[in-house]
Amino acid sequence: MKIGIFGGTFDPVHMGHLRVAEEIRESFSLERIVFVPVFVPPHKRECRIAEADDRIHMLRAGIRGNRFFRMSETEIRRGGVSYTIDTLKGFEKQFGEVYFLIGVDAFSEISTWYAYRELFRHAHFIVMTRPTRNQSSLLDMLPRDIRNEVRALDEDTVEHVSGKRTYLRWITQLDISSTKIKELLKNGRSVRYLVPGPVERYILQRGLYRT
């Protein structure tokens, strides 16, 4: 089964997350997109995020109705710091062909991730970016030690010695962020049409992000 893995805090999940997931699913003919909320993000350990139960409820409400979208609580159940390598190995063992969705900003810092060189052996990477005039080539975006382990198939695709590929893909990037949504809520402003209706209702019922 070809599945996409989309990790993040999803604090809260918003239309930007859902739109890019749908575009990537169609572009790569993925049979499923699995959203994986982190328990403790390795690079944001000091950041204040909503309780895991609230993020799970919002994500479940946000993806309901899309038969291709699923949510996995694997990192929540595992507890502790959520390392991507553990997650990818688990999904690879379960499903076989795994595609890891990652934004270009996060990908530019991939060399700071735990066991980052192993990541390229356990999943295909889909690096999501918006079209820009000064976009670097995919090969230039890779850490130097990884460049020696790949060959360029074209400007936007490289293949690792393991056979796993990394793709650069342009997506419709909506001007929506979880940070902006939380700021609006803190100031008593509406977030309608920025998040799915059921997510907005849950946030208001629970009084989330007011402080």
C-alpha positions as CSV (number, residue, x, y, z in Angstrom):
1,M,0.0,0.0,0.0
2,K,1.3,3.5,-0.9
3,I,0.7,5.8,2.0
4,G,1.7,9.3,2.9
5,I,2.8,10.2,6.4
6,F,2.1,13.8,7.5
7,G,3.5,14.6,10.9
8,G,3.2,17.7,13.0
9,T,1.8,19.3,16.2
10,F,-1.5,20.1,14.4
11,D,-2.1,22.8,17.1
12,P,-4.7,23.2,15.6
13,V,-5.1,21.5,12.3
14,H,-6.2,24.0,9.7
15,M,-7.3,24.2,6.0
16,G,-3.7,24.7,4.9
17,H,-2.7,21.2,6.3
18,L,-5.7,19.6,4.7
19,R,-5.3,21.2,1.3
20,V,-1.6,20.3,0.8
21,A,-2.4,16.7,2.0
22,E,-5.1,16.4,-0.7
23,E,-2.9,17.8,-3.4
24,I,-0.1,15.4,-2.6
25,R,-2.4,12.5,-2.4
26,E,-3.7,13.2,-5.9
27,S,-0.3,14.0,-7.4
28,F,1.3,10.7,-6.1
29,S,-1.8,8.5,-6.3
30,L,-1.5,7.7,-2.6
31,E,-4.0,5.3,-1.2
32,R,-4.0,7.0,2.2
33,I,-2.7,10.0,4.0
34,V,-2.0,9.3,7.7
35,F,-1.8,12.3,9.9
36,V,0.6,11.7,12.9
37,P,0.3,14.2,15.7
38,V,3.5,14.4,17.7
39,F,3.7,14.0,21.5
40,V,6.7,16.1,22.2
41,P,8.3,17.7,19.1
42,P,12.1,17.3,19.2
43,H,12.8,20.9,18.0
44,K,10.1,22.5,20.0
45,R,10.5,21.0,23.5
46,E,10.0,24.3,25.3
47,C,7.1,25.4,23.2
48,R,3.7,25.4,24.8
49,I,1.2,23.2,22.8
50,A,-2.3,22.1,23.5
51,E,-2.9,18.8,25.3
52,A,-2.6,15.7,23.2
53,D,-6.2,14.7,23.7
54,D,-7.4,18.1,22.4
55,R,-5.2,17.9,19.3
56,I,-6.3,14.4,18.6
57,H,-10.0,15.4,18.9
58,M,-9.5,18.4,16.6
59,L,-7.5,16.4,14.0
60,R,-10.1,13.6,14.0
61,A,-12.9,16.2,13.5
62,G,-10.9,18.0,10.8
63,I,-10.3,14.9,8.6
64,R,-13.7,13.3,9.1
65,G,-15.5,13.0,5.7
66,N,-12.4,12.4,3.6
67,R,-12.1,8.7,3.0
68,F,-8.4,8.9,2.1
69,F,-7.4,10.6,5.4
70,R,-6.6,8.7,8.6
71,M,-5.0,9.6,11.9
72,S,-2.5,7.6,13.9
73,E,-1.8,8.1,17.6
74,T,1.4,6.1,17.4
75,E,3.6,9.0,18.6
76,I,1.1,10.0,21.3
77,R,1.0,6.4,22.6
78,R,4.7,6.0,22.5
79,G,5.2,9.1,24.7
80,G,8.4,11.0,25.2
81,V,10.1,12.9,22.4
82,S,8.7,12.0,19.0
83,Y,11.5,10.9,16.7
84,T,10.6,10.6,13.0
85,I,12.9,7.7,12.4
86,D,10.9,5.5,14.8
87,T,7.7,6.4,13.2
88,L,8.8,5.8,9.6
89,K,10.3,2.4,10.5
90,G,7.0,1.4,12.1
91,F,4.9,2.5,9.1
92,E,7.3,1.0,6.6
93,K,7.1,-2.4,8.4
94,Q,3.3,-2.1,8.5
95,F,2.5,-0.8,5.0
96,G,5.6,-1.2,2.8
97,E,5.8,1.9,0.6
98,V,5.9,5.1,2.7
99,Y,6.0,8.7,1.5
100,F,6.9,11.3,4.1
101,L,5.4,14.8,3.6
102,I,7.7,17.6,4.8
103,G,7.7,21.4,4.2
104,V,10.8,22.9,2.6
105,D,11.7,24.9,5.7
106,A,11.8,21.8,7.8
107,F,13.6,19.9,5.1
108,S,16.3,22.6,5.1
109,E,17.1,21.7,8.7
110,I,16.9,17.9,8.2
111,S,20.6,17.5,9.2
112,T,19.7,18.6,12.7
113,W,17.1,15.7,13.1
114,Y,17.9,12.6,15.1
115,A,19.4,9.8,12.8
116,Y,18.6,11.9,9.8
117,R,20.7,9.8,7.4
118,E,18.6,6.8,8.2
119,L,15.4,8.6,7.2
120,F,16.4,8.5,3.6
121,R,16.5,4.7,3.7
122,H,13.0,4.1,5.2
123,A,10.8,6.5,3.2
124,H,10.4,8.5,0.0
125,F,10.4,12.2,0.8
126,I,8.0,14.7,-0.7
127,V,9.3,18.2,-0.1
128,M,6.5,20.7,-0.3
129,T,7.2,24.2,-1.5
130,R,5.6,27.2,-3.1
131,P,6.9,28.3,-6.5
132,T,9.6,31.0,-6.2
133,R,12.0,32.5,-8.7
134,N,15.0,31.8,-6.5
135,Q,14.2,28.2,-5.6
136,S,17.3,26.1,-5.0
137,S,17.6,22.8,-6.8
138,L,16.6,19.8,-4.8
139,L,20.2,18.5,-4.9
140,D,21.5,21.7,-3.4
141,M,18.9,21.4,-0.6
142,L,20.3,18.0,0.6
143,P,22.8,17.8,3.4
144,R,26.3,17.4,1.9
145,D,26.8,13.9,3.2
146,I,23.5,12.8,1.7
147,R,24.4,14.2,-1.8
148,N,27.1,11.5,-2.1
149,E,24.4,8.8,-1.6
150,V,22.0,10.0,-4.3
151,R,21.8,10.5,-8.0
152,A,19.7,13.2,-9.7
153,L,16.9,11.8,-11.9
154,D,15.8,15.3,-12.9
155,E,15.9,18.8,-11.3
156,D,13.1,17.9,-8.8
157,T,13.8,14.2,-8.1
158,V,16.8,12.4,-6.6
159,E,17.2,8.7,-5.9
160,H,19.0,7.4,-2.8
161,V,21.3,4.3,-3.0
162,S,18.5,2.5,-1.0
163,G,16.1,3.1,-3.9
164,K,14.1,5.6,-2.0
165,R,13.4,8.9,-3.8
166,T,13.1,12.5,-2.7
167,Y,10.7,14.7,-4.7
168,L,10.3,18.5,-4.7
169,R,6.7,19.5,-5.3
170,W,5.0,22.8,-5.7
171,I,1.8,23.1,-3.7
172,T,-1.0,25.7,-3.2
173,Q,0.2,27.2,0.0
174,L,-2.6,29.0,1.7
175,D,-1.7,31.9,3.9
176,I,-2.8,30.2,7.1
177,S,-0.8,29.2,10.1
178,S,-1.5,27.7,13.5
179,T,0.3,30.7,15.0
180,K,-2.0,33.1,13.3
181,I,-5.1,31.1,14.3
182,K,-4.0,31.1,17.9
183,E,-3.4,34.8,17.9
184,L,-6.8,35.5,16.4
185,L,-8.5,33.3,19.1
186,K,-6.5,35.0,21.9
187,N,-7.9,38.3,20.7
188,G,-11.5,37.0,20.4
189,R,-11.5,37.0,16.6
190,S,-13.2,34.5,14.3
191,V,-11.3,31.7,12.7
192,R,-14.1,30.6,10.5
193,Y,-12.9,29.3,7.1
194,L,-9.4,29.0,8.5
195,V,-10.2,25.7,10.2
196,P,-12.9,23.2,9.4
197,G,-16.2,23.9,11.1
198,P,-16.1,21.0,13.5
199,V,-12.6,22.1,14.6
200,E,-13.8,25.6,15.2
201,R,-16.7,24.3,17.3
202,Y,-14.5,22.1,19.4
203,I,-12.1,25.0,20.0
204,L,-14.9,27.3,21.2
205,Q,-16.5,24.6,23.3
206,R,-13.3,23.9,25.1
207,G,-12.1,27.5,25.3
208,L,-8.8,26.7,23.7
209,Y,-6.1,29.2,22.9
210,R,-7.7,32.1,24.8
211,T,-4.5,32.8,26.8
